């Protein structure tokens, strides 16, 4: 086999600008500019081993430069069995727009400070195994994928209260570590396809010698999708997603919940008509849990961990020119 190399290189410029109407004395305007360059190499060493490497360098004005190497290795052990091992570094620039600040409706949230705040930097690794075959005299296709993953974020940006009663974004000394597994199964029979998935996530915050469960992270999640598809004629789908209870920032736990959806699409040569029933069981936090405590005139909002919009119906026509 001839060894093959494939190279990709590029550059990018990314800008983010936010301007706020002056309704208080504390403006939170900011401008953020990022310059970057990257290259990627794919090396086909032989029929059973492919190696992909890459390096990205981003310079975020006022926050410094991040170097982001990446490695991914694909092992084709047989026609039915493959495995992939990979890992790399990442980063995220400070931003006002997080779940924590949104929960407070941005009230009393102070501006970012480029002298005090810094980039969140992370590293991650993953290993997965993929097996595919046919069952029952090749009438049923079967594919299973199992993934192990690990991610660690150093100096995470958190919104903390100040002595004046306001809130300030602070890079906390410590890290957030997330690890877990994910299993996905796909079964196919004639025009039917069934997708089943389970994800286990163990997320913790480490601050010095202290260890805390990370809030708003479901440890268990189950996905299931049943599809009926006749090429260029029909698409019908039924889906369900179940989330286990989640730790909230006030120390309590939210309730587990399930979201279900259903869609139908009829296709013709030049157009199609579809209807979509999202969350048709009307699963929303306001039905099975509170979103605030205290009086309506002075509410104390709790974490939002489940949908709020409930059942949504939509439909339409798609045209193909």
Order of alpha helices (4+ residues) and beta strands (2+ residues): beta-beta-beta-beta-beta-alpha-beta-beta-beta-beta-beta-beta-beta-beta-beta-beta-beta-alpha-beta-beta-beta
